[in-house]
Amino acid sequence: MRWIWLCAVFLVFVNLHKTNGDDLNKGLFFMERGEVYATTDTWNIQIPVNTKIFTTALADVISNLDGYVQKLKRSGLETIADWVAGQPEYSKIRVGSLLLKHKIGDIFSAIKHLITKRQIENEYHHLHFNWTDVDEINQKLQSHALNGTTEILNLMGDGLTVYNATNNLLNLLETEVYSQLQLAMDIVENLKENSHNPAGRSRKVRQVSDQTEASDKAMISYRKAFDFLEAEIMSLTQAYKLSTLGKLDPFFLPTSILVKILNQIGAARGLLFSEIEIGQESTLQNFYNLAKVSVFSGTDSSDLVLDVKFPVVDDRSRFTVFEPVPWPARLNAKGLFFKINPEADLIAVDQERKQYFLMSFSEFCNCQNSTIKVCHLQKPIRREDEEPNCLLRLLKNDDKDIDNLCNVVTMKTFKTQIIKLTPFSDYIYAVPSDTKLDKTCETKAQAREISDSISGSGTLYVPASCTVRVDGYLLLGSNNSTVFFQIKQNFREIPMPRPRWKGLMAKSLVNLVERNASLSN
């Protein structure tokens, strides 16, 4: 039963009911394993990020904060300056800035270790470009600056998009950090002007109160600037960690930018997904899940470059995957049996049943998980009219040339086989001869629901509160009602696995297996 659970559970919803035992007398049946996108086409997005903008911003915050205190002292506001320097927020910003600077430094220490490790391992996979390509990307961006394409540069012929993440981050820093620093500087200038105004005793008290309140507002501005930097740098480190695992974080490629790129690719490739579809949160999340990321350091120690590959798929590349299961069946009245050994673990076919490709279980498990699994093909997609295939013929209920295409095995006998596909389904059996069942039930009425014996191939229902022993198997009972059980959110009904080949065997096949049987005698 290994093959039943190889990739956990493939089907989203399963509709379970009794099947006709005659359906299993074909030597093989198919189990539908869901849909996949099959693609050999990928799109590359290269994302240069200069992290120096964060270390520079941190230095600017500290420099500005120290300058603020010095300006207070030079303006004769030593008391206010000492009060500011003694605030817990002042120490938190200074110490926190050093810690954040070290976090950025840790990124490059880690990436140098990765590079050395890959060199030792002789580059376990092909890398799309090397570290010096950062300069080439920056030159491309600069050469197109006059055209206003510094944010996104598409090279459709090369299947490449360059997104300058540094520009977007600089805009955020300008809005959230440097505007706050400017606000603090404006406050200190007002304090300098007001400090020279003569005042009486009562007004002096009010002036000190106003100065303290203004300084408190300035510290709030510094704190806001630092908090924003802290959040961004923590997001940077988290996004970097994900990128080393090959995953893409929206920090490096915001959803709004991804939508623009996907729409441009769709138009260039004639793909079927629309802007509305791309804008849906679930669809966008699929693109992030499907992205494969390699991360590099540039010639400058502050440069990061992400090379992002994601599959280019649409409904034209959708295939349905079936698992062929060889199952013994009676051949004729002479007591011979046969089964069809499939040439592959799985077969995937398009909607028109004209194209197909074969897969192993491991290849299927390696497909990327999303709403529909995405398989990066290592083998070409074949056309049935050019390369006829046994499994595809059987799926199409076509018995033409199956004696030549299929690996048919004849048997004089075989060991009893019984499987249960899910906890709620009937048992599927194949026995070489009439086999008596040893039934144990709580009531006689339940026992009467079970046949006294089984023969050939078919399905067997065992009611709840009953057990059946047969040829070393212990069959436990379950409810027979049609059962729906949820595995994932998407609602879909798929019938219990049943043979897709319902035509009679070709006469030539019968002759072939009988000849093989006589020769073996």
C-alpha positions as CSV (number, residue, x, y, z in Angstrom):
1,M,0.0,0.0,0.0
2,R,3.1,2.3,-0.2
3,W,1.8,4.0,-3.3
4,I,-1.4,5.2,-1.7
5,W,0.3,7.5,0.8
6,L,3.4,8.5,-1.1
7,C,2.7,12.2,-1.4
8,A,0.2,12.4,1.5
9,V,-3.3,12.8,0.0
10,F,-3.6,14.1,-3.5
11,L,-7.3,14.6,-3.9
12,V,-9.2,17.6,-2.5
13,F,-12.6,16.0,-2.0
14,V,-13.5,12.4,-2.5
15,N,-17.0,11.1,-3.3
16,L,-17.0,7.5,-2.0
17,H,-19.5,4.9,-3.0
18,K,-19.8,1.3,-4.2
19,T,-18.4,0.5,-7.6
20,N,-19.3,-2.2,-10.0
21,G,-16.9,-5.1,-9.5
22,D,-16.8,-5.7,-13.3
23,D,-14.9,-2.4,-13.6
24,L,-11.9,-4.1,-12.0
25,N,-11.7,-7.0,-14.4
26,K,-9.5,-5.2,-16.9
27,G,-6.0,-6.0,-15.6
28,L,-5.4,-2.3,-14.6
29,F,-7.4,0.6,-13.2
30,F,-6.6,4.3,-12.9
31,M,-6.7,6.6,-9.9
32,E,-7.1,10.3,-10.5
33,R,-4.4,12.3,-8.6
34,G,-5.5,15.8,-9.4
35,E,-4.3,18.5,-11.8
36,V,-0.8,20.0,-12.4
37,Y,0.7,22.8,-14.5
38,A,3.5,21.4,-16.7
39,T,6.1,24.0,-17.8
40,T,9.6,24.2,-19.0
41,D,9.3,28.0,-19.4
42,T,10.6,30.3,-16.6
43,W,10.9,34.1,-16.2
44,N,13.8,35.7,-14.4
45,I,13.5,38.8,-12.2
46,Q,16.8,40.2,-10.9
47,I,16.5,42.5,-7.9
48,P,19.5,44.6,-6.9
49,V,19.3,46.0,-3.3
50,N,21.9,48.3,-1.9
51,T,21.7,47.9,1.9
52,K,24.1,50.8,2.4
53,I,21.0,53.0,2.4
54,F,20.0,51.4,5.7
55,T,23.4,51.8,7.4
56,T,23.6,55.4,6.0
57,A,20.1,56.1,7.4
58,L,21.1,54.7,10.8
59,A,24.2,56.8,10.9
60,D,22.2,59.9,9.9
61,V,19.7,59.3,12.7
62,I,22.5,59.1,15.3
63,S,24.4,62.1,13.8
64,N,21.2,64.1,13.7
65,L,20.3,63.2,17.3
66,D,23.8,64.1,18.6
67,G,23.7,67.3,16.5
68,Y,20.3,68.1,18.1
69,V,21.7,67.9,21.6
70,Q,24.8,70.0,20.6
71,K,22.6,72.7,19.0
72,L,20.6,72.9,22.3
73,K,23.8,73.5,24.2
74,R,25.1,76.1,21.8
75,S,21.8,77.9,22.1
76,G,22.2,78.2,25.8
77,L,19.7,75.4,26.6
78,E,22.1,73.2,28.5
79,T,19.4,72.1,30.9
80,I,17.1,71.0,28.1
81,A,20.1,69.3,26.4
82,D,21.0,67.4,29.5
83,W,17.3,66.4,30.0
84,V,17.2,65.0,26.4
85,A,20.5,63.1,26.8
86,G,19.2,61.6,30.0
87,Q,16.0,60.2,28.4
88,P,15.7,56.4,28.1
89,E,14.6,56.9,24.4
90,Y,18.0,58.6,23.7
91,S,19.9,55.6,24.9
92,K,17.6,53.1,23.2
93,I,18.1,54.8,19.8
94,R,21.9,54.9,20.1
95,V,22.2,51.3,21.3
96,G,19.5,50.0,19.0
97,S,21.2,51.6,16.0
98,L,24.4,49.7,16.7
99,L,22.5,46.4,17.0
100,L,20.7,47.0,13.7
101,K,24.0,47.8,12.0
102,H,25.4,44.5,13.2
103,K,22.3,42.7,11.9
104,I,23.0,44.1,8.4
105,G,26.6,43.0,8.8
106,D,25.5,39.5,9.7
107,I,23.8,39.2,6.3
108,F,27.0,39.6,4.4
109,S,29.0,37.3,6.8
110,A,26.4,34.6,6.1
111,I,26.4,35.2,2.4
112,K,30.2,34.9,2.2
113,H,29.9,31.6,4.0
114,L,27.3,30.5,1.5
115,I,29.6,31.4,-1.4
116,T,32.5,29.6,0.1
117,K,30.3,26.6,0.8
118,R,29.0,26.5,-2.8
119,Q,32.6,26.8,-4.2
120,I,33.6,23.8,-2.0
121,E,30.6,21.8,-3.2
122,N,31.5,22.8,-6.8
123,E,28.3,24.8,-7.2
124,Y,25.6,22.1,-6.6
125,H,23.3,23.8,-9.1
126,H,23.9,26.2,-12.0
127,L,23.8,29.9,-11.0
128,H,22.3,32.2,-13.5
129,F,24.9,35.0,-13.0
130,N,27.9,35.8,-10.9
131,W,28.6,38.5,-8.3
132,T,30.0,41.0,-10.8
133,D,26.7,41.2,-12.7
134,V,25.5,43.6,-10.1
135,D,27.5,46.4,-11.8
136,E,26.0,45.4,-15.2
137,I,22.5,45.6,-13.8
138,N,23.2,49.0,-12.3
139,Q,24.6,50.2,-15.6
140,K,21.5,49.1,-17.4
141,L,19.3,50.9,-14.9
142,Q,21.4,54.1,-15.2
143,S,21.4,54.0,-19.0
144,H,17.6,53.9,-19.0
145,A,17.1,56.6,-16.4
146,L,16.0,59.2,-18.9
147,N,13.2,56.9,-20.0
148,G,11.8,56.7,-16.5
149,T,12.4,52.9,-16.3
150,T,14.8,52.9,-13.3
151,E,12.2,51.1,-11.2
152,I,11.3,48.3,-13.6
153,L,13.4,47.4,-16.7
154,N,12.0,44.7,-18.9
155,L,14.1,42.8,-21.4
156,M,11.4,40.7,-23.0
157,G,13.8,39.1,-25.5
158,D,16.0,37.8,-22.7
159,G,13.1,36.7,-20.6
160,L,14.3,39.0,-17.9
161,T,13.0,41.8,-15.7
162,V,15.2,44.0,-13.5
163,Y,13.5,45.6,-10.6
164,N,15.5,48.3,-8.7
165,A,14.3,47.7,-5.2
166,T,16.8,50.4,-3.9
167,N,14.7,53.2,-5.5
168,N,11.6,52.1,-3.7
169,L,13.3,51.7,-0.4
170,L,14.9,55.2,-0.8
171,N,11.5,56.7,-1.3
172,L,10.3,55.0,1.9
173,L,13.3,56.3,3.9
174,E,12.8,59.8,2.6
175,T,9.1,59.7,3.7
176,E,9.4,57.9,7.0
177,V,12.9,58.7,8.3
178,Y,14.4,61.9,6.8
179,S,11.1,63.8,7.0
180,Q,11.1,63.0,10.8
181,L,14.7,64.2,11.1
182,Q,13.8,67.4,9.3
183,L,10.9,67.9,11.7
184,A,13.3,67.6,14.7
185,M,15.7,70.2,13.2
186,D,12.8,72.6,12.6
187,I,11.9,72.2,16.3
188,V,15.5,73.0,17.5
189,E,15.6,76.1,15.3
190,N,12.4,77.4,16.9
191,L,13.9,76.7,20.3
192,K,17.0,78.8,19.4
193,E,14.8,81.7,18.4
194,N,12.6,81.6,21.4
195,S,15.5,81.2,23.9
196,H,16.8,84.7,23.2
197,N,13.4,86.4,23.9
198,P,13.5,88.3,27.2
199,A,10.9,87.0,29.7
200,G,9.8,87.6,33.3
201,R,9.7,85.0,36.0
202,S,6.2,83.7,35.2
203,R,6.9,83.7,31.5
204,K,10.2,82.0,32.1
205,V,8.5,79.1,33.7
206,R,6.1,78.9,30.8
207,Q,9.0,79.1,28.3
208,V,10.9,76.2,30.0
209,S,7.7,74.1,29.9
210,D,7.3,74.9,26.2
211,Q,10.9,74.0,25.5
212,T,10.5,70.7,27.3
213,E,7.3,69.9,25.3
214,A,9.0,70.9,22.1
215,S,12.1,68.7,22.9
216,D,9.7,65.8,23.7
217,K,8.1,66.2,20.3
218,A,11.6,66.1,18.7
219,M,12.4,62.9,20.6
220,I,9.1,61.4,19.3
221,S,10.2,62.3,15.7
222,Y,13.6,60.5,16.3
223,R,11.8,57.6,17.8
224,K,9.5,57.3,14.8
225,A,12.4,57.4,12.5
226,F,14.2,54.7,14.4
227,D,11.2,52.5,14.8
228,F,10.6,52.6,11.0
229,L,14.3,51.7,10.4
230,E,14.1,49.0,12.9
231,A,11.0,47.4,11.3
232,E,12.5,47.7,7.8
233,I,15.9,46.2,8.8
234,M,14.1,43.3,10.7
235,S,12.0,42.7,7.6
236,L,15.2,42.8,5.5
237,T,16.9,40.2,7.7
238,Q,13.8,38.0,7.6
239,A,13.4,38.3,3.9
240,Y,17.1,37.5,3.4
241,K,16.8,34.3,5.5
242,L,13.9,33.2,3.4
243,S,15.9,34.0,0.2
244,T,18.7,31.7,1.4
245,L,16.0,29.0,1.5
246,G,15.0,29.8,-2.1
247,K,11.8,31.6,-1.1
248,L,10.7,35.1,-2.1
249,D,9.5,37.7,0.4
250,P,7.3,40.7,-0.6
251,F,9.9,42.9,1.1
252,F,12.2,42.5,-2.0
253,L,9.4,42.5,-4.5
254,P,6.2,44.3,-3.4
255,T,2.9,42.9,-4.6
256,S,2.2,46.1,-6.6
257,I,5.4,45.6,-8.6
258,L,4.7,41.9,-9.1
259,V,1.4,42.7,-10.6
260,K,3.0,45.1,-13.1
261,I,5.6,42.6,-14.1
262,L,3.1,39.8,-14.5
263,N,0.8,41.9,-16.7
264,Q,3.8,42.8,-18.9
265,I,4.9,39.2,-19.2
266,G,1.3,38.1,-19.9
267,A,1.0,40.6,-22.7
268,A,4.4,39.6,-24.2
269,R,3.7,35.9,-24.0
270,G,0.1,35.9,-24.9
271,L,-0.8,34.2,-21.6
272,L,-4.4,33.9,-20.4
273,F,-4.3,35.3,-16.9
274,S,-5.8,38.7,-16.6
275,E,-5.0,41.8,-14.5
276,I,-8.0,41.1,-12.3
277,E,-7.0,37.5,-11.8
278,I,-3.4,38.5,-11.0
279,G,-4.6,41.1,-8.5
280,Q,-6.4,38.5,-6.4
281,E,-4.6,37.8,-3.1
282,S,-4.7,34.0,-3.5
283,T,-3.3,34.2,-7.0
284,L,-0.5,36.5,-6.0
285,Q,0.4,34.3,-3.0
286,N,0.8,31.4,-5.5
287,F,3.4,33.4,-7.4
288,Y,5.4,34.1,-4.3
289,N,5.1,30.4,-3.3
290,L,6.3,29.3,-6.8
291,A,9.3,31.6,-7.0
292,K,12.7,30.1,-6.7
293,V,15.3,32.5,-5.4
294,S,19.1,32.6,-5.4
295,V,20.8,35.4,-3.5
296,F,24.3,36.9,-4.2
297,S,26.5,39.6,-2.9
298,G,27.9,42.2,-5.3
299,T,31.3,43.6,-5.8
300,D,30.5,46.2,-3.2
301,S,30.0,44.5,0.2
302,S,26.7,46.4,0.6
303,D,25.1,45.0,-2.6
304,L,22.6,42.2,-2.6
305,V,21.2,40.7,-5.8
306,L,18.3,38.3,-5.9
307,D,17.8,36.2,-8.9
308,V,14.2,35.1,-8.9
309,K,12.8,32.4,-11.3
310,F,9.1,31.6,-11.5
311,P,7.3,29.3,-13.9
312,V,5.3,30.9,-16.7
313,V,2.0,28.8,-16.8
314,D,-1.5,29.2,-17.9
315,D,-4.5,27.0,-18.6
316,R,-3.0,25.7,-21.8
317,S,-0.4,23.9,-19.7
318,R,-2.8,22.2,-17.4
319,F,-2.7,18.4,-17.2
320,T,-4.6,15.8,-15.2
321,V,-2.5,13.1,-13.4
322,F,-3.6,9.5,-13.2
323,E,-2.0,6.6,-11.4
324,P,-2.3,3.3,-13.2
325,V,-2.7,0.4,-10.8
326,P,-2.1,-3.2,-12.1
327,W,-4.8,-5.5,-10.8
328,P,-5.1,-9.2,-11.5
329,A,-8.2,-10.2,-13.5
330,R,-9.5,-13.5,-14.9
331,L,-8.6,-14.0,-18.6
332,N,-10.7,-17.0,-19.6
333,A,-12.5,-20.1,-18.4
334,K,-9.2,-22.0,-18.4
335,G,-8.2,-20.5,-15.1
336,L,-5.6,-18.1,-16.5
337,F,-5.2,-14.5,-15.1
338,F,-3.6,-11.4,-16.5
339,K,-2.6,-7.9,-15.5
340,I,-1.0,-4.9,-17.3
341,N,2.2,-3.6,-15.9
342,P,2.4,0.2,-16.5
343,E,5.5,1.7,-18.0
344,A,5.5,4.6,-15.5
345,D,4.2,5.4,-12.0
346,L,2.0,8.2,-13.3
347,I,0.7,9.6,-16.6
348,A,-0.4,13.2,-17.1
349,V,-2.7,14.1,-20.0
350,D,-4.1,17.3,-21.3
351,Q,-7.9,18.0,-21.5
352,E,-8.1,16.9,-25.1
353,R,-6.2,13.7,-24.4
354,K,-3.8,14.4,-27.2
355,Q,-0.7,15.3,-25.2
356,Y,0.9,13.4,-22.3
357,F,4.0,12.9,-20.2
358,L,5.1,10.2,-17.8
359,M,6.2,10.8,-14.3
360,S,7.6,8.9,-11.3
361,F,6.2,9.3,-7.8
362,S,9.3,11.2,-6.8
363,E,9.0,13.6,-9.7
364,F,5.4,14.2,-8.7
365,C,6.3,14.9,-5.1
366,N,8.9,17.4,-6.3
367,C,6.3,19.5,-8.1
368,Q,5.8,22.8,-6.4
369,N,2.7,23.0,-4.2
370,S,0.2,25.7,-5.0
371,T,-3.6,25.8,-5.7
372,I,-2.6,23.6,-8.6
373,K,0.8,21.9,-8.4
374,V,3.4,23.1,-10.8
375,C,5.8,20.6,-12.3
376,H,9.1,21.7,-13.9
377,L,9.5,19.0,-16.6
378,Q,12.7,17.2,-17.2
379,K,11.2,15.2,-20.0
380,P,9.4,16.5,-23.1
381,I,5.6,16.6,-23.5
382,R,4.6,14.0,-26.1
383,R,1.8,13.9,-28.7
384,E,-0.2,10.7,-28.9
385,D,-0.4,10.8,-32.7
386,E,3.4,10.8,-32.8
387,E,4.2,8.5,-29.9
388,P,1.3,6.2,-29.1
389,N,1.2,5.1,-25.5
390,C,-0.4,2.2,-23.8
391,L,-1.7,4.1,-20.7
392,L,-3.1,7.0,-22.8
393,R,-4.9,4.4,-25.0
394,L,-6.5,2.8,-22.0
395,L,-7.5,6.2,-20.6
396,K,-9.3,6.9,-23.9
397,N,-11.0,3.5,-23.8
398,D,-9.2,2.7,-27.0
399,D,-7.9,-0.9,-27.4
400,K,-6.1,-0.4,-30.7
401,D,-2.6,-2.0,-30.7
402,I,-2.7,-2.4,-26.9
403,D,-1.2,-5.9,-27.4
404,N,1.9,-4.2,-28.9
405,L,1.9,-1.1,-26.7
406,C,1.2,-2.7,-23.3
407,N,3.2,-5.0,-21.1
408,V,0.6,-7.8,-20.5
409,V,1.6,-10.4,-17.9
410,T,-0.3,-13.8,-17.8
411,M,-0.4,-15.8,-14.6
412,K,-1.7,-19.2,-13.6
413,T,-2.3,-17.9,-10.1
414,F,-1.4,-15.0,-7.8
415,K,-1.6,-14.1,-4.1
416,T,-4.8,-12.6,-2.8
417,Q,-4.7,-8.8,-2.9
418,I,-7.0,-6.5,-0.9
419,I,-6.7,-2.8,-0.4
420,K,-8.7,0.0,1.1
421,L,-8.1,3.4,-0.6
422,T,-9.5,5.5,2.3
423,P,-10.8,4.8,5.8
424,F,-14.4,5.1,4.5
425,S,-14.2,3.3,1.1
426,D,-15.1,-0.3,0.2
427,Y,-12.3,-2.8,-0.1
428,I,-11.0,-3.7,-3.5
429,Y,-10.0,-7.3,-3.9
430,A,-8.5,-9.8,-6.3
431,V,-8.5,-13.5,-5.5
432,P,-7.3,-16.4,-7.6
433,S,-10.2,-18.7,-6.8
434,D,-13.5,-18.8,-4.9
435,T,-12.6,-17.7,-1.4
436,K,-14.8,-18.1,1.6
437,L,-15.2,-15.2,4.0
438,D,-15.0,-15.6,7.8
439,K,-17.5,-13.0,9.0
440,T,-18.0,-11.7,12.6
441,C,-20.9,-9.2,13.2
442,E,-22.9,-8.0,16.1
443,T,-26.2,-8.8,14.3
444,K,-27.2,-11.4,11.7
445,A,-28.7,-8.6,9.6
446,Q,-25.3,-7.0,9.3
447,A,-23.7,-10.4,8.4
448,R,-26.2,-10.8,5.6
449,E,-24.9,-7.7,4.0
450,I,-21.6,-9.4,3.4
451,S,-21.2,-12.1,0.7
452,D,-20.3,-15.6,1.9
453,S,-17.5,-15.7,-0.6
454,I,-15.7,-13.7,-3.2
455,S,-14.2,-14.6,-6.6
456,G,-12.1,-12.8,-9.2
457,S,-11.9,-9.0,-8.8
458,G,-14.3,-6.6,-7.3
459,T,-15.3,-4.5,-4.3
460,L,-16.4,-5.7,-0.9
461,Y,-18.4,-3.7,1.7
462,V,-17.9,-4.5,5.3
463,P,-20.5,-2.8,7.6
464,A,-19.6,-1.1,10.8
465,S,-19.4,-3.5,13.8
466,C,-18.3,-6.3,11.5
467,T,-14.9,-7.9,10.8
468,V,-13.9,-10.2,8.0
469,R,-11.0,-12.6,7.8
470,V,-9.7,-13.8,4.5
471,D,-6.4,-15.3,3.5
472,G,-4.5,-13.6,6.3
473,Y,-6.3,-10.2,5.9
474,L,-8.4,-8.7,8.7
475,L,-11.0,-6.4,7.2
476,L,-12.6,-3.8,9.6
477,G,-16.0,-2.5,9.0
478,S,-17.1,1.1,8.3
479,N,-20.3,3.0,7.4
480,N,-21.4,2.6,3.8
481,S,-23.1,5.9,3.3
482,T,-21.6,8.3,0.7
483,V,-19.0,10.2,2.8
484,F,-17.5,13.6,2.1
485,F,-14.5,14.6,4.1
486,Q,-12.5,17.8,3.8
487,I,-8.8,17.8,3.1
488,K,-8.4,21.3,1.7
489,Q,-10.6,24.3,1.2
490,N,-11.4,24.0,-2.5
491,F,-14.6,22.1,-3.1
492,R,-14.4,19.4,-5.7
493,E,-16.0,16.0,-6.1
494,I,-14.0,13.2,-7.6
495,P,-15.5,9.7,-7.9
496,M,-13.8,6.7,-6.3
497,P,-11.1,5.4,-8.5
498,R,-12.5,3.2,-11.3
499,P,-11.1,1.9,-14.6
500,R,-11.2,4.2,-17.5
501,W,-10.9,1.4,-20.0
502,K,-14.3,-0.1,-20.4
503,G,-14.1,-1.5,-23.9
504,L,-13.5,-5.2,-24.6
505,M,-9.9,-6.4,-24.9
506,A,-8.7,-6.6,-28.4
507,K,-8.9,-10.2,-29.8
508,S,-5.2,-10.0,-30.6
509,L,-4.5,-9.4,-26.9
510,V,-6.5,-12.4,-25.9
511,N,-4.6,-14.5,-28.5
512,L,-1.3,-13.1,-27.4
513,V,-1.7,-13.9,-23.7
514,E,-3.1,-17.4,-24.5
515,R,0.0,-18.0,-26.7
516,N,2.3,-16.9,-23.9
517,A,0.5,-19.1,-21.4
518,S,0.7,-22.1,-23.7
519,L,4.4,-21.5,-24.2
520,S,5.0,-21.2,-20.5
521,N,3.5,-24.6,-20.1
